[in-house]
Structures are given as C-alpha cells and as structure tokens.
Amino acid sequence: MRRLARLAARTPADRERYLDLLRALAIVLVVFGHWMIATIYYGPHGRPDGHSALPAMPWAYPLTWVVQVMPVFFLVGGYANAASLASQRARGGDATGWLLGRSARLLRPTTALVLVLAGGALIARLVGAEPGQVRTVVWFSTVPLWFLAAYLAVVPLTPVMYALHRRFGLAVPVALALLVALGDLGRAFGPTELALPNYLLGWLAIHQLGFAWYDARRGNCQPTGGFAWVRTRCLPMSRRAALLMIAGGLAVAVLLTGPGPYPVSMINVPGERLDNAAPPSVVLLAVATAQLGLILLLRERAEWWLHRSRPWQAVIGVNSVVLTVFLWHLSAVILLVGALDALGVLPTPAAGTGAWFAWRLPWLLMLSAVLAVLVTIFGPIEARTGRSTATRHQPADQQSTSQHRPNTAQRHRWAVARGATAVAGYAAVVYAMAANSVAAKTAPDPFGLPVAALVAYLVGAGALRLLRSGWGSRG
C-alpha cells in the first residue's frame, strides 16, 4: 500500500487517469465475462470440457454490446501509444527505441505464460498424459493470445499511423471503416477469407481514435485541410458530441442487426456465418462508437473521482498487473476444473438453467481465488517491467562511446538493421500467436503448442530482448 501511495503521489497533474481506469475495467470485464459464460460438461471420453453458454441464452445477445470491450482496450492503447511515442521523441529517441520499450511490457509476462505452459505440457507428456488432451489444455489456456496478437500487430504501425493522423486527422479512421465495410461485403457474397484484412483494419480504426483523444487533450486541434469536420486531429469531447455518438452508433448497429444481415451478438456464437468480432465488422465499429460516446459522457465525473487517493491507488494496483490477469484467467479455469474433477465434486449444470445460474457465484469466487494466487506468483514480472522500461532506452547516438563513433553511413546501416530486426521480431511473435490460435485443438504437439509457433515466438521475443539489451545501438 505504501508503494501505491508513493506512485499515486508522483502522478503527473496532466495525466488522463480515466484511461487507466478504462483499461483496468476492460480487462476485468473480459475476465468475468469469459468466466460467466463458461459451461463445463463431461465429454464422450469422460473428461471435463467446456463451451460458451451464449447459444442457450439468445436473450443475452444484446448484453454483449456492453461486455464486448476489446474496442475500449484499443482506444486506450491508441492514446497510450501516441503519448509514449511523443514522449520518446521529445527525449531525442527514435521509433525503434519506442518499439522495444513497448515490447518489454507486453512480452515479458507473455513469455512467462508460454514457457510455463510449454514446460508443463512436456512434463505431462513425459509422465504419460494423452497428447490430444495436453494440447486441449494448452489451447484453452492460450486463448487470450489471439487478442494480444491483434494488438501486437497494431503497435509497430503506430509511428506510421500517427503520422497519417497528423496529416489527415479523423479522415483516417473513416477510411478504415469504409475498408472494413468492403471486407464485410466480400465475406457476405464470397469466401470468408475476403474479410481477413479486417482483423487489422478494424482495430486500427479504433486505435486511431485514441490518437485523436490524445491530440484533443493536448489542444493540437488545427484542421488539416478542407472538410475540417472530418479532417480535424481532435476527437470531439463535448456532451453534445458524446450523445450524438451514442445515438448514431446504436442506430446503425440496430439497423444492421435487426433488418440487416449481421448477428446481434458482439461475441462469437457457434453456427453464425458472420462474426462481429473475429474479424471486426462494421457493426462492431458502430457499437464501439456508441461505447466511446458513453465513455466521454462519464469522463468528467470519473476524472474527479480518480483524483481521490484511494480510488486512484486501486487503479494503479490493477494496472500494474493487468496483462498478467488477462493472460492467466483461463489457466485459472483449467486449474479449478481439474481440482474439482479430481475431488469428484465438479458441477456440470446445463447452460441457462436455474442450477447453472446458482453455480455462477461460487464459480466466480473460486476462480477469483485461483487467479489471485497466479497473479501473486507471476504479477511481479509485469510490475517490475512497468517500472523499469520508462528510462532504460536511450537514443543510439547517446549510447556511442568516444572510443567508437562510426561515420554517418555506418550509423544509418545500424539504425536500419536495428529497426528491421525489431519489426521482424514483432512479426514473428504475431505469427506464433496466430498460428497457435488456428492450430487444431487436439493436435499431438510435444509442447502443447505447434513447434513452428513456439520456435517463432522464442526467436521473435529473443530478438527483441537482444535489442533491448543494447545490440544494434552502436550506430
């Protein structure tokens, strides 16, 4: 508590505390949402298995418009990435140094998860566990990585996309939304693969709005040319604008999901031809617009509340381990189900029944206890990373010694090689996470993860770690 109090006291006066609250709430909602809709049953081989309860509760589909909070995370990420990139450049740093700093906070907790699961899978195989069962356990525990892959794909594009934002303002997310609509049109009348670019375009559109919020906070609101209403750099923050976002976003979403062809649920429901979240659809962007309006409507009151010491300390505490909470929350399910099954006391009520609802409260409480233990063990990895990456990376020219000062051409080659290696490292990590997500749920992989994906992850994360240690900084 004393450390949290010191951190709270050192918070800069101009910090947008509301964004930290939004990040924490978004992850908490994801965690409890996944836990809430999980239905456990015994499969044909007598082993516990699980599926979503949503298909049994169609009345709950509209509720997903509130609990689908991935757009909130990308919105907050856009603001945070713009702020940290501007700060890096103000200190004389470059985009590569910024990328490396972001990779530390994201990948160190993730690497802990990957190594623990791979090691656990190998031990399980050595003691005779059935390969398909091992893969199923690891597959379920790594479901959070598909979301992280999408975010990690967006992060390296921040310098380019922020430059586009500075040039064209809100016209950029508008153009991205139109491209998402084209992708939706393609999968509606052709193969679903035509919408694959939406995985990037949809989240980039929301990420751009975070840039616009950052510029609005800093007062950088000059129009960038004609049609100033759409080419301004700033997000409209007034109460009137917030109400228009809510009304407009909900109207579009209702029209597209009622008489329109899109499903009502913002979370995947097995059997639906279209999925609003994977990849993001126009409907999800409309719902995100309404969510943004609600967020802006509550902003001033929330900021006032967060300037009180205890609420702000709580937000700091959650954010210090927020990625750890997200990464391990499904592992907590595996551990609890395994323990209850071993004791012969695992309830398996049918989804949507009275017994199922009655089981939700003890289920959530026990999962919270298991996750608390996991966060206690693995949370310090993230917390230490967050404290150590703020000042570690210096511009390459500041790290050169007087004994070794390469000429301009050599420095340029070092910078290009360093930047290319950083981007390649991100690409390898994204590929690894995506490959694991689409691999068969029961594949007999020796480490519970596809070997190619595991190797790609370790190589990519290792390259980024090597760069953070100073390799490639001699230019």
N, C-alpha and C positions, 0 to 999 in steps of 0.2 A: 504493500500500500504506500509506503514511503517513496518508493521509486516512481510509482504512478503519480503521486503528488508532486514530485520534483519535475517529472515530464510535463504535467499539466501546467505548472507554474512557468515553464520555459516556452510554452506555446506562443508563437508569434501572434501579435494582435490582429494581423490581417488574414490569418488562416481561415479558410472556409470549413469550419468544423462540421457543418451539416453534411458535407460529402463523406467525412469519416463515419458519421452515423449511418448514412445510406449504405455504405459498403458493408458495415457490420450487420445491419438489418437484412440486407440482401442475402448474405451468406447464411444467416440464422434461418431465414425463411426457406432457403433451398434445403438446408439440413432437415428442418422439421417437416417440410413438405414431402421430401423423399421418405422419411420415416413414417409419416402419417398415411401415405397411400400404399405402403408396402404390405402385401398379403403373403403370408408364409403358408405353405402346404407341403404335404409329403408326395413326392413324385412316384412314378411306377416302380422305381428300384428301392423304395422305402427311405429315400434320403430327403432332407428338407430342401425345398426350392422356393422361389418367390416370383411374384408378378405384380403388376400395378392393379390397384383396386378401381381405377377410373372406369374401365369398361362396364363394371357392375353398377356404377353410380353416374349415369348421364346427367342427372340433375346438378352435379357438381362441376360440370364443364365451365359454366360462366365464372366460377370462383378462380379458375386458372388465370383469368385476366389480371387478378391481383397477385397471385403467388408465383407467376412466371416473372421472375425478377432478373433474369440474365441481362435484359436491356439496361437495368439500373447499374449493374456492375460495369458494363461497357461505357455508359455515360460517365460514371465516376472515374473509370480508367482513362477516358479521354482528357478529363480535366487534370488528373494527376500527372499524366504523361506530358501534357503541354506545360504544366507548371515546372516539372522537374527538368524538362529539356531546356526551357528558358533559363532556369537557374544554372544549369550546366554551362550553357553558352555564356552567361553573364560572368562566370568564373574563368572563362577562357578555354573551356573544354570543348571536345568535339562530339559528334553524334555517336561515334563508336564507343567512346568512354561512357556515354549515357546508356547505350545499349547494354554494355557489360554490367553497369550498376543495376539496371532493371533485372537482368538475368539472374543475379545473385539472389535477390529477394524471392523470385519466382521458382528458381530451380533447386536451391538447396533443400527446402522442405520436400519438394517433389522427388528429388534423388533419394532422400531418406525412405520415402514410401516405396519407390521402385526397388531399392536394394533389399529392404526388409521382406517385401513380397517375393522377390526372386529367390532370396536365400531361404525363406520359409518353404517355398514350393520345392526347391531342390532337396531340402531335408525330408519333406513329406514323401517325395518320390523315392528317396533312399530307404525309407522305412516301410515302403510297400504300398503307399497310397495309390489309388487308381488314377492314371494320368488325366482322364477327362474330368474327373471330379476336382482335381487340383486346379486345372485350367478354369473351371467354372468359378471356383472361389476367387482366384486371382482376377478373372474377368470382371466379376461383380465389384470387387474392391477397387478396381481401376476405372470404373465408370466415370468418376469425376474428371479423368484426364481428357475426355473428348471436349469438354468445355474449356479446359485450360489450353488445349491445342488451338482452339479458335482464338483465344486471347493472345497466345504467343505468336500466332500468325499476324496479328494486327500490330503488335508492339514495334517490330522492326520497320514498319511502314510509317511510323509516327513522324519522323523528320520530313518525309516527302509529303505526307497528307497534311501536315501542319503548314507547310509552305503553300500547298494548294488552298488551304483555308485562308491564309493571309492574302492570297491573291483573289479568290473568288467567293469567300465567305460562305453563307448558308446555301449558295447555289450548289456546293459540292454534295452535301447530304441529299438535296433534292434530286440531283442527277443520279446518285447511287440508288435512291429509292425507285427511280424510273427503271434502272437496270434490274433491280430486284423484281419489279413487275414483269419485265420481259422474261426473266427466268421462270417466274410462276406461269406465264403464258406458255412457255416452252414445255414445261412438265405437264401442263394440263392437256396439251394436244400431242405430245410426243413422249419420248422416254424421260424418266425422272432425272437422268443424268444431266439434262439441259439446265437444271436448276442448281447444279453443284457450285457454280461461281457465287451463288447467294450466301454460301457459308462465309465467304469473305466480305462480299459487298454489303450484306445486311448489317453485320456487326460494325463494319467501317462507317456506315451511315450514322449509327447511334454514337459511335466513338467521336465522330466529327462534332456532334452536338456538345460533347464535353469541351472541345476546343472553344466553341462559341460561348459556353458558360465562362470559361477562363478569361476570354477577352472581355466579356461583359463585366466581370469582376474587376479587371484591371483598367477598364474605361477605354479600351482600344476599339472604338466603335465606328471609325470612319467608314463610310460606304466605299466599295471598291470599284464603282462604275455605275452604269445605268441599272435600272430596276433595283434601286437601293433597298427596297423592302426585302429582297431575297439575297442580295449580294452584300449585305452588311456582315461584319465579322462577329457581331454580338448576338447572343441569344436574348430575345425579348423577355424581360423579367417581371413585367408589371402584372398586377392581379387580373386585369382585363385579358392580357395575352395568355395567362395560365388558364383562365376559364374557356377561352377560345380553343386552346389545345385539348382540353378535356372534352369539350363538346364535339369538336371536329374529329378527334381521334376515335371517340366512341361511335359517332355517326357512321364513319367509314367502316369501322370494324363490324358494327351491327348489320350494315347493308351487305357486306361481303360474306358474312357467316349466316345470315338469315336467308334472304332470297339468293344470295351468292353461293359459289361452289366450295367455299372454304369451311373446314370443320370449326366448331365453336371452341373446342379446347385449344389452349395455347401450349399444352404439353402433349407429347406423342401418345396416341391411343392406338393400340394394335388393331389392324384391319382397315384403318383410314388410308385412302390412296394419297392424300395430301397431308403433310405435316407442317404445322405453322412454325416450329422452332428448329427443325433439322431437315433442310436448311431454313433460315429465316424467310418468312413470307411477307407480302405487303400487309396482311392483317396484323402480323406481329409488330410491324413498324407503326401501324395505326394505334395499336394498344400501347406501344411504347410512347407515342406522342401524348396519349391521354395520361399515362403514368407520369410523364415529365410535367404536364400541366398540374397534376396533383402535388407533385414534389415541390414545384415553385410556389404553389398556393400555401403550403405549410412552412416554407423556408424561414420567414422572419421569426415566427413563433419558436421554431425549433432552434434557430441560432441563439435566441435569447435564453432558452432553457439550457443550451450547451455551454453557456458562459458561467453556469454554476459549476462549482468544483467537482462534486461527486458524480453527476451525470457525465461530465467530460472525462473524468478518470476511468469510469466504466467503459466508455467508448475507446479510450486509448488502450485499455487492457484487452478488449476483444480484438481490436485491430492488430495488436502485436502478435497474435496467433491465429488470425482469421483464415489464412490459407491452410494452416495445419488442421483447423476444424473442418474445413471443406474437404480436404484430401482424405481424412481418416474417418469420416462419418459413416461411410458404408462398410468399412472394415469393422466398425463397432457393431453393425448389424450381424456380420458374419460371426464375430466372437460371441455375441449374446445368443444367437440362434444355435450355434454349436454347443454352448454350455447348457442351454435349456434342453436341447435334444439329448445330450449325454446324460442328463439327470432324469430324462423321461417325463419332463413337465412342460414341453413346448406346446402352447395352444395353437390351433390352426382353424379358427372360425372362418366361415365363408365371408368374402368381402361384402360390405354393406349391410350385414345382419346386425341385430342388436348385440350379440356376443362380440362381434368384431369391433363395434364402437366402444363397448365396455372395456375391451382389452387395450384400446388406444392409450389411455392414461398410464397404466403401469408399464406398458411397452415403451412409451416416450421417456418415462422417468428412468427406467433401467438403461435404456440406450444413452441417455444423458450421463449417467454414472460411468458407463464404459468409456464413452468418448472423453470424459473428463480425465480418466486415467491415461488414455492415449495422448491427450494434449499435454498432460503433465510430463510425459516421457519425451515426446517429440517437439513440443512447442518451443523449448529453448533454442532449437536450431533456427527457427524463423525469427524469434525475438532478438537473438544475437545478430543475425544477418541484418535486420532492420536498423539496428543501432550502428553497425559497422560500415555500411555501404555509403553513407552520406558524404564522407570526406575522403574515401580511400583513393579514388581515381583522379589523377591529375592529367592535364594535357600532356601529350607526348613530348613536346618541346621542353616542358618543365622537368621532365624526368631524364633528360640527357645530361651527361656529366661533362665537365670541362675537358676531360681527357678524351672524350669520344663525341665529336659533333659532326655527324655526317653532313654532306652537302645537301642542297635543296632537292636534287633528283633522288638521292637515297632516302631522304625523309618522305618524299612523296610515295616512293615504292613501298616503304614500310607502312605508311598510312593506308595505302590501297590494300596491301596484303592483310593488314590487321582488320580493316573494315570487312573485306570479303570473307575472312575466316569467321568473324562474328556473325555475319548473316548466314553463312553456311552452317554454323553451329545451331542457330535458331531453327534453320530449315530441317536439320537432322532430328532435332528434338520434336518438332511438329510432326514430321513424318512418322517418328516412332510412336507417338501418342495416337495418331490417326490409324496407323497400321494395327495397333493393338485393339482399337475400338471396333474395327471392321473384321478382325480375325474371328474364326469360329469359336463359339463359346465353350466347346468341349475338345478343342484340338489338343493332342498329347504333347504339348511343349514341355521340355525338361525343366524350364524355369517358370512355368506358368504363363509366360509371355512369349510371343513369337521371337525366335532367336534373332532374326534380322532387325526387328523393332528394338529389342534390348541392346544389341550392338550399336545401332544408330543412336539410341538415346545416350549411351555411355560415351560414345565418340563425340557427339554434339555437346553434351554437358561438359565433358572433359576439355574440349577445345575452348569453350567459354571460360572455364575455370583457369586454364593456362593463360589466356589473355588477361584475365583479371589479376593474375599473379605478376604481370608486368611484361610477358613476352610480347614482342612486336611494338614496344614503346620506345625503342632506342632511336627511332627516327625523330 
